[in-house]
Each structure stands twice: as C-alpha cells, then as structure tokens.
Amino acid sequence: MKTAVYALTRRGAEMGRRLAAALSADLHLPRRLAGAGEPGFDSLPELVARTFRAYDAHIFVAACGVAVRTIAPHLRDKYSDPAVVAVDAAGTFAVSLVSGHLGGANDLARRAAELLGAQPVVTTATDAAGAPAAEMLAVRAGLAVDGREAVVRTNLALAEGEPVGLYDPEGWLPLEPGEESFFQRGGAEDVAAMEAGVWVEARLRGLPPGHLALRPPALALGAGCRRGAAAGDILELIQTVLSDLNLSPLAVAGLASVELKRDEPGLLEAAARLGLEPVFYPAPALAAVDAPTPSARVEAATGTPSVCEAAALLLADELAAARSLNQNKELACPKRSNTTATVAVARLWAKRPAG
C-alpha cells in the first residue's frame, strides 16, 4: 500500500522514521523536526487535506484524538476511505482507527505493532469475536459486494454467533476450516428461511431483508460496434441483455472485442463506465473460435466471421484459466444487436451446480 507516516514529536519522529523505512512509506514531520531530505510541514490538518485521498494508508504517531480530529473532515465510508492507524508516542499501542477490513488498517496496525514491539489494538466486532468479516471473505475470493447495508447485518450476526446461511451452489466462496463453522450451507429455500444469509451467485433475485448478495466474476462480455457508435448505445444494449438474462452487472468480469476496435471512443468509454479494462483480440484469434452465428458481412469488415461471440468465449477462457476453473463455460447469450452495436455474454462457473 502507498502509505504516509506522520509524527509530531521528537520521539515520535524516530518511530516514524523506523516505520517509514520498514514499510517503504513517505514520512511527514513538522518543519522543526525534519532532517535533510525529509519534507517538513507547518500544519498537519492542511497537509492531510492534501494527502488523505492520495495514499492507501496513513499512520499517525500521535494520540488517537489528534488523528481522529485531523481525518474527520475527509471521511466518507468504509468502502472508500484509506486505512488509518494511530501509534501512541510511547510506542505502546498501534490502534486500527478507520477501514480496518477493506482498507487494511487492522493488518497495518498489526504490522506496525510488530515493527515497534507494541500491542495491536483492533476493535472491529468480527475480529474481536474471532469471526470472519463478510466483506473480507468477498475480497479474498474476488467477489463484488452487492448491498452495503446488508454487510453490517451479516457481520453482526457473525460476530454474535448467530447462524448465517450460505447459498453458494457454484462454489465461488471457498472457506477455510475455521470459517466453515460460522455458516450453514444450504439450498435457496433453506437460506431464505434464516434471519441472516449470504448469497453467492450472478443471478438476480429478491432476497430477504438483511441478506447479503456477493457477485462472482462469472460473466464475460463480447462487444462489436459500428464506427462512431455512442457509448450510451453500447451500454444500453449491455444492460438490456443482462436484464433479460436476470444477471447482475456486478458479475461482469471483463469486456472484449476485436483489435480493429482498440481506438473506438464509444467502446472505450462504455468499458470505462463499467469499470473494466477492455481486451482486444487479433482477428485471426477470433476467427479460430467456433462461434454459433458467423457472418460473412462481419468477416469482410473485420477479418473474422464473429466478433462479439468469439470475443466473449475467448475472454471466458482467459478468465477461467486465471482462476483455474478448467474452461468451465458456455455462451449464455448469443449475439444481440441494436442499430450500432452487438453484444454476447459467456458465463463461467467455479463448478457446475448440481442439477
């Protein structure tokens, strides 16, 4: 993580230097304490106003109150805030203050404590109870959290030892032995009947209140378009196709097209708005794919008889290989078109659900 370390006293500066060196972090000291080559600041609040979003993590060698008051104006939520840790001036405690799970402050506090011979202080409920945190399980497995409010309810149930149902028929969420005891795996009816539940699937469905959906990277989009196609037209087609399939956009793991479209502004913008880095395949690679609806007209224009279907299938192969899924895929939606674009969807599984 890109980390900043701040210290305010002479003793704190020495600890800050140790932390910065061990963590490859940037050290920030008051101008009066900064040595040669060390940046000095005049106002900590003014400095943090500039640096808070520029770093993944911040360590304050200062009282918790100083750290809290300094960062308070810049806090948004635990999904976007950087990690914040406070280390007392005596080097006795390293306290995880903000973004303990997703931001990594809990692990950073433990690492800082190890470096200084201090005691890590982690107060997140699941950690205190020795329970897994739902969002951390999702991050580890590469799943998207769908419904932030439900994370709180789920973690509360885990921390309090309540039974939490787990619906994961495709096997996207592997659990370690110590984590299995916190969940009760079951079918849809079993999990829906429980007070708390986690659903791991690309499919959209109405969930009971407080239940959490985690979306696996199960969908590969292939797209083609005419020159000058608008991003809005491409996105509208993608959204329509996913809606018709009853699949979550959060389950889309990638978007691919033919190399000829690498500089197509509308396609690039559509991918960016989906939060995806597009992949472009050479026409011969796409032509080698056995696509269900080849077109002589498309081949004349692009050098391959299939763009969107072949691209979706090739991308699914790459995604499956990256996760060691044994090429377990199928074309969930063959080519669909509007006036300026074509889209196909390939789907992959961690494992095939029974039945």
CORRA-V577354 format. One record per run of one state. SS is the DSSP state (H for helix, E for strand, - for the rest). FROM is the first residue (numbers start at 1). TO is the last residue. If there is no record, write none. Layout:
# CORRA-V577354
ss-><SS:SS>
from-><FROM:FROM>
to-><TO:TO>
This chain:
# CORRA-V577354
ss-><-:E:-:H:-:E:-:E:-:H:-:E:-:H:-:E:-:E:-:H:-:E:-:H:-:H:-:E:-:H:-:E:-:H:-:E:-:H:-:E:-:E:-:E:-:E:-:H:-:E:-:H:E:H:-:H:-:E:-:H:-:H:-:H:-:E:-:E:->
from-><1:3:8:10:24:26:31:40:42:44:52:57:62:64:75:83:88:93:99:105:117:119:122:125:130:134:142:144:147:148:160:164:168:177:181:183:186:188:193:196:201:203:204:212:216:219:226:231:246:247:248:249:252:259:262:265:274:279:282:283:288:296:303:308:323:329:338:341:349>
to-><2:7:9:23:25:30:39:41:43:51:56:61:63:74:82:87:92:98:104:116:118:121:124:129:133:141:143:146:147:159:163:167:176:180:182:185:187:192:195:200:202:203:211:215:218:225:230:245:246:247:248:251:258:261:264:273:278:281:282:287:295:302:307:322:328:337:340:348:355>
